Amino acid sequence: MKLRYTNRAKNDVELAFEWYEKQRRGLGFEFLDCIELALKEILTFPEMYQLCYSNFRRNVIRRFPFSVFYTIEDKEIIIHSVFDNRQDPEKRP
């Protein structure tokens, strides 16, 4: 399956990476490693994560307080948001 990011998801990752790099050099790359692991799990078993609402699925990543929200379309998985779980849940996709 093909993986596609929305603009929102790209922006979510960029902002989080920059913030973690400011906290400690290299921490942003550790964050990206955790995101990459979560995406590999999603690509390998896209239906493993249960529906949390509508047709959105959620994978809570390890170590960092973020979740990957995605949908399974015909031949692709769309990443809608890499959501900071500390935010207001009303802001989820």
Phi and psi in degrees as a GROMACS rama.xvg file:
@    title "Ramachandran Plot"
@    xaxis  label "Phi"
@    yaxis  label "Psi"
@TYPE xy
-92.1198  147.39  LYS-2
-112.526  132.766  LEU-3
-134.853  135.942  ARG-4
-98.6642  140.957  TYR-5
-79.4412  165.819  THR-6
-61.2534  -36.743  ASN-7
-61.1888  -45.2488  ARG-8
-63.6772  -41.8399  ALA-9
-59.8757  -44.7392  LYS-10
-64.6936  -40.7968  ASN-11
-56.3746  -46.3501  ASP-12
-67.0514  -43.8082  VAL-13
-61.7971  -45.4141  GLU-14
-63.7221  -43.5733  LEU-15
-66.045  -42.6173  ALA-16
-58.1546  -48.6613  PHE-17
-61.0894  -42.6069  GLU-18
-63.9547  -45.9078  TRP-19
-66.0367  -35.2647  TYR-20
-65.4054  -33.7417  GLU-21
-69.5552  -30.1267  LYS-22
-72.5999  -41.3022  GLN-23
-161.676  130.028  ARG-24
-58.802  128.29  ARG-25
96.1867  -19.016  GLY-26
-67.0894  -33.4287  LEU-27
-62.0762  -37.4433  GLY-28
-71.5187  -32.0888  PHE-29
-65.7076  -38.4726  GLU-30
-60.853  -46.6405  PHE-31
-61.739  -36.4772  LEU-32
-61.2267  -41.4125  ASP-33
-67.6965  -37.6769  CYS-34
-64.2844  -44.3923  ILE-35
-60.5048  -41.961  GLU-36
-61.7792  -43.856  LEU-37
-62.1981  -40.3171  ALA-38
-67.4083  -37.2288  LEU-39
-62.6254  -41.6326  LYS-40
-63.2226  -41.6416  GLU-41
-63.8878  -44.4759  ILE-42
-65.536  -36.436  LEU-43
-72.8776  -44.4756  THR-44
-132.459  72.9992  PHE-45
-61.166  -27.9981  PRO-46
-95.1778  5.00173  GLU-47
-65.1271  -35.1028  MET-48
-89.1184  133.867  TYR-49
-74.1972  159.05  GLN-50
-68.5677  132.023  LEU-51
-100.292  -28.6264  CYS-52
-170.984  151.458  TYR-53
48.0429  -125.895  SER-54
-109.963  17.9152  ASN-55
-87.4228  135.167  PHE-56
-110.827  157.7  ARG-57
-134.314  128.391  ARG-58
-116.907  114.361  ASN-59
-80.3647  121.999  VAL-60
-78.9706  160.718  ILE-61
-80.3887  146.539  ARG-62
75.1672  -34.005  ARG-63
-113.623  149.155  PHE-64
-81.266  59.4837  PRO-65
-130.102  154.97  PHE-66
-129.596  144.933  SER-67
-99.4252  119.767  VAL-68
-101.801  129.456  PHE-69
-147.166  163.218  TYR-70
-126.832  153.122  THR-71
-102.916  117.06  ILE-72
-103.772  -168.69  GLU-73
-50.184  -65.0243  ASP-74
-127.383  23.3759  LYS-75
-150.696  158.918  GLU-76
-110.207  127.954  ILE-77
-105.955  121.501  ILE-78
-87.6851  113.788  ILE-79
-91.426  -31.1501  HIS-80
-162.014  144.098  SER-81
-111.263  93.5782  VAL-82
-93.0823  131.785  PHE-83
-76.8037  113.828  ASP-84
-65.7154  -9.80985  ASN-85
-83.9744  -6.97189  ARG-86
-80.6817  169.849  GLN-87
-62.4362  123.107  ASP-88
-57.1805  -20.5066  PRO-89
-66.6563  -17.0166  GLU-90
-86.3765  -3.73506  LYS-91
-61.9335  158.853  ARG-92
